[in-house]
Amino acid sequence: MANNNRVLVPQAKEGLNRFKMEAATEVGVNLKQGYNGDLTSREAGSVGGQMVKKMVEAY
């Protein structure tokens, strides 16, 4: 299965990573640089949900 998770603006990759780490900290999930495959679906979903929530609030 192909990975379709690509950054459309390569210059924004670092900003997205900082945003993800900030959202993880806010919900209490310990992310580390690199591989995070040991996270539960609930933890990963809470990080993504927090990111979406912040993007909607900013809009």
Buried (B, 14 or more C-beta within 10 A) or exposed (E): EEEEEEEEEEEEEEEEEEBBBEBBEBBEBEBEEEEBEEBEEEBBEBBBEBBEEBEEEEE
